[in-house]
């Protein structure tokens, strides 16, 4: 059975701090996680990490 996966880039944002927003390619998920950890170590920052939506959907497998 075919499977869809989201291969869009990851967005790391901090509320009210546009200067801390970063975008990472799908292949650099570990760098996005490191950015979240770095932001968490600096209170009162509370980062939000989420995959982007759009043209990054890919079908794998197949019937």
C-alpha positions in Angstrom: 0.0 0.0 0.0 1.3 3.5 -0.8 2.2 5.8 2.0 2.3 9.6 2.0 5.0 11.4 3.9 5.5 15.2 4.5 8.9 16.2 3.3 8.4 19.9 3.6 10.9 22.0 5.5 10.5 22.5 9.3 9.6 25.8 10.8 10.9 26.8 14.3 9.2 29.9 15.6 9.0 31.8 19.0 6.0 33.8 19.8 6.6 37.6 19.6 10.2 37.0 18.5 10.4 37.0 14.7 14.1 37.3 14.8 14.4 33.8 16.2 12.4 32.1 13.4 14.3 29.5 11.5 13.5 27.2 8.6 15.2 23.8 8.1 15.1 21.4 5.1 13.5 18.0 5.8 16.9 16.4 5.7 18.1 18.6 8.7 15.6 17.5 11.3 18.4 17.2 13.9 19.4 20.8 13.3 15.8 21.9 13.9 15.7 19.9 17.2 19.0 21.5 18.3 17.5 24.9 17.6 14.5 24.1 19.7 16.8 22.9 22.6 18.9 26.1 22.3 15.7 28.3 22.5 14.4 26.2 25.5 17.6 27.0 27.4 16.9 30.7 27.2 13.8 31.6 29.2 11.2 33.0 28.6 11.5 31.6 25.0 9.1 28.8 24.2 9.8 27.6 20.7 7.2 25.9 18.4 8.5 23.4 15.8 6.2 22.2 13.1 6.6 20.7 9.6 5.6 23.0 6.8 2.7 22.2 4.5 2.8 22.4 0.7 4.7 20.9 -2.1 6.7 18.5 0.0 4.3 15.6 0.0 5.8 12.4 -1.4 4.2 9.0 -2.1 6.3 6.0 -1.3 5.6 2.3 -1.6 3.1 1.4 -4.2 0.6 -1.2 -5.0 
